[in-house]
Amino acid sequence: MPAFTLYGAPGTTNTDRVRLTLAEGGFTDYELVHLDLHKGEQKSEEHKRRHPWGKIPVVVFPDGFTLYESRAICKYLCKKYAIPLLPRASDAEATALLEQAESVEAAYFAAPAGTISFEKFAKSKFFGLSADEAAVSKALGTLESFFDVVAALLRERSYMAGNDFTVVDLYYIPSIQKLIACGYGHVVFSREAVGDWWERCINRPAVQRIVAVEKETALEADR
């Protein structure tokens, strides 16, 4: 029996945060159940018993313990399986800096990045609709300002929460991949310190393994 079941959709931002976390720990003892978003399987009554808002991802353990929300799942898995993406519990300052970096990602980055991903990717792929270009323009302006600040911070440290790669850096990876795929990679690459940080993140072996799987899956879907 696998250690737990992950319900999600590979290639989506929130599911891939969890998959990247597990890959960093070399953890493969889990079952991935793919919910078809085209068919609305995440909104089924069965899945709403796992996640009351009908979202993904969700992890369910054999004893019935169930957890949703990708960031909470990532941190829990790090603690449960000793995946080295969190500071030592005894290091109060490093823990505080990680929590600060988490708040920054959630408060200032996630919403505008998500808007662009939804408008320029999900709308056409899942609903056959055109993007709201005004919403995209506003979100892009917010991201430009965000990365201006981040660029200054990354001149003084290697990663978002300090000089160690942490789970917070992983939170960004799927969203930035979507920005690049949608043609907005300049928000990262036009700022040297941010571009250097991205290269350090994307070239990690575990990240490359997940990226390779995603590319193969996309190729199969196009055949």
Secondary structure, 3 states (H helix, E strand, C coil): CCCCEEEECCCCHHHHHHHHHHHHCCCCCCEEEECCCCCCHHHCHHHHCCCCCCCCCEEECCCCCEEECHHHHHHHHHHHCCCCCCCCCCCHHHHHHHHHHHHHHHHHHHHHHHHHHHHHHHHHHHHCCCCCHHHHHHHHHHHHHHHHHHHHHHCCCCECCECCCCHHHHHHHHHHHHHHHCCCCHHHHCCHHHHHHHHHHHCCHHHHHHHHHHHHHHHHHHC
